[in-house]
Each structure stands twice: as structure tokens, then as C-alpha cells.
Amino acid sequence: MQITLPPDLEQFVQLQLNNGSFLSANEVIQEALRLFQRTLPQDLTTDKLKEALQIGIDDIAADRSKRYSTVTELATDIKQLARQQQQSRPSL
């Protein structure tokens, strides 16, 4: 599989490599997909997807959304939400 990224995402991947967070671009993409996969409901049906999309549209219309000027800002928020989610899970 070959994936083409837009320049801003390529820069984000390169930044992760440069700061030593990951050893390869593959690791960055794999971790991003794992995080994305964890956020998706396991029983995602068409009706549930439509409902989720409508909630998002309603949130945007009601100004309950946030605009990101860079991919780095978005990634920072995603990482913070993932940390919060991990901390709120009961330990086994």
C-alpha cells in the first residue's frame, strides 16, 4: 500500500521523526491509525454514522466547534484527548 500525504501532514510526520518521537514514517502513520481506530465505535452502522455526522453539523452550526490553523495544533489536541481518555479508564 502506498499513501500520499498533503504537504502539511508530511511536515507533521517529519517533525515527529526529527524530535525523536518515532523512528520511521510508518510508525507515525500506524500510531495515528491506531488512535483513530480507538475513537471509532465498534458497531458503526450507517444510521449511527448519519446520526454522528448530524451531531457534528449541529455543533458547527451552533458554534460548538474549534478551527485549527495547523495540523500540529490538531495533533496536540488529539494527543491530549487520548491522554485524558487513558487516565479516565480504570486500571486493571
URHU-V294364 format. One record per pair of residues at least 24 apart in sequence whose ideal C-beta (glycine too) atoms are under 8 Angstrom apart, sorted by sequence separation. I is the first residue (numbers start at 1). J is the second residue. If there is no record, write none. Layout:
i: {I:I}
j: {J:J}
This chain:
i: {3:35:38:35:15:12:11:12:8:9:8:12}
j: {29:78:82:82:72:71:71:72:70:71:71:75}
